[in-house]
Amino acid sequence: MAVLAINGGRPTRNVKANPWPSWPVWDGKEEKALLEVLNSGIWSYNGPKEIEFNKLFAEYIGSNYAISASNGTVTLQLALEALGIGYGDEVILPGLTWQATAATIIDVNAVPIIVDVCPDTWCIDPKEVEKAITPKTKAIIPVHLYGSFADMDAIMDIAEKHNLFVIEDCAHKPGGEWNGKKAGSIGDIGSFSFQLSKHLTAGEGGGLTTNNPSLAEKLDALRNCGRRPESGEYSQEDKGAGFYSDDGNFIQSGNYRITEFQAAILIEGLKRLPEQNSIRDRNGLYMNSLLEDLSGVSPMRRDKRETKEAYFNFAFRYNKEDFNGLPVGKFRKALESELGIGVDSSYEPLNMCSLYVPLTKPSRYKINDKHWAAIDPSRFSLPISERIFKEESVCVHNKILLGSQADMDLIAEAIRKIYDNVIELLK
C-alpha cells in the first residue's frame, strides 16, 4: 500500500481541515479606506492617500523620498532613465531573477550583462560583477532574492571603486535589513513591487526610494507623464539641466501612476508589514534549524549582516543524491501532495528563460547588428544558476511562514516522509 500522498497515501497535512494561512491579508480597515476613496471622488493623480503612503513608505524604508508607480517593472525602467542610462551603456545583473530585471534594461536600449550567483544565497556574486565590468558599465542591479540579501557591502565597494550606480531590486525584500539599513535605502535607488504575491501588496503597483533629491524629482516626473513636480519638495539645485525641455517643465515620458484605491490598500498593508515580517522571520529561522537536521536538504545561508529578514518565498536546497537520485521536480510534486500547497522551482536563469526572449522583437530591439548580438541572453554562461534551477531549488510562498511553529514541523515531517519512502517514487 502506498504511503506517499502523491501515490494515494494519506497527506501529511489535510488542508481542508487545516488550511494554510490565506493571502492576501485584509479586513474591515481596507474596506473602510476603499470606501473613503470611492466617496471622495479623488481616485487618482497625486491624491491624499498616495501622498500619505509615499510619506509612510519613505519613513519605513529609511529613505528621504518614496515615489509610487504602476508596477515593479516600470519602477526599474524609470530608475534607469532617471540615472541617464541608455544606448551604449551596460548594466550588470544576476542570472537568477524575474525576467523584468533584464527586460527593463533592453527597454532603455542598454545592454544587460548577466552574471552568475552565489550558490548558497542565489544572489548576485560580487566576484562575477567585478569580472564583468568594462568601460561601458554604468550600473549594477543586485536582486535580493526570495529570502536572501545580496552582499551590499561588496556591491557598494565595487560601485564606488568603478563609479557605478546601484539600483536595488527589492521586489522580494520590503522590510529586510542589512547592517540595520533597510533594503532600498542602501543603493542610489530602490525598486519595489506591490504585485499580488508580494508581501506588501495592492494587487499591482510599485515603489521607488532614494535619498537623492534630484533623482526623486526626475522619478516623480517620469511616472507622471513627464510633468515636473510643482510641490517644491525636491531640491532645484540642478534646475533639471539636460533633463527637462527648454521651458524647464517637461520631459518625454508616460503615465505610470497608481490609483488612490491602491494607495489606500498599501497604507493598511504597511501597518501590518512589520509584525508579519517578524512572524515570517521567526518561523524562517525555526524552519532552517529543522532543515539542518534533515537528510538531502539544506537551508539557504543567512548572512550575519542581515539584521532583519523578509521573505517573498521560503526557499531551500535539494540534493538528489541523498534521495537515491530522485529528480528535484518529482520531489517538489511529492511535497506539494503532502502539504497541499504549491511548491516551485527558482526562476529560470535568464540565459534560458522562456519569458526573456528579446530576439523575438527585432522591430523594437534590433538597433543594429552589434546591439542585436549584445542583447542575446544565450551568450552568457551561468552554470550555478542553471544548476540551482534544474537540480536544487525548492520554493514555497511566504504565506506558509505566517503559520505556527507546528506548521513548520509538518513541513519537516513531509520532507522526512518523502526521504523515508523515496523508493515509491523511483518505481
Secondary structure, DSSP 8 states (H G I E B T S, - for coil): ---SGGGTS--SS-TTTS----SS---HHHHHHHHHHHHHS--BSS-HHHHHHHHHHHHHHT-SEEEEES-HHHHHHHHHHHTT--TT-EEEEESSS-THHHHHHHHTT-EEEEE-B-TTT-SB-HHHHHHH--TTEEEE--B--TT----HHHHHHHHHHHT-EEEEE-TT-TT-EETTEETTSSSSEEEEE--TTSSS-SSS-EEEEES-HHHHHHHHHHHBTTB---S--S--TTTTTTTS-TTSSB-S--B---BHHHHHHHHHHHHHHHHHHHHHHHHHHHHHHHHHTSTTEEE----TTEEE---SEEEEEE-GGGGTT--HHHHHHHHHHHHTS--B-----GGG-TT--GGG-HHHH-SSHHHHHHT-GGGS--HHHHHIIIIIEEEEEGGGGGS-HHHHHHHHHHHHHHHHTTHHHH-
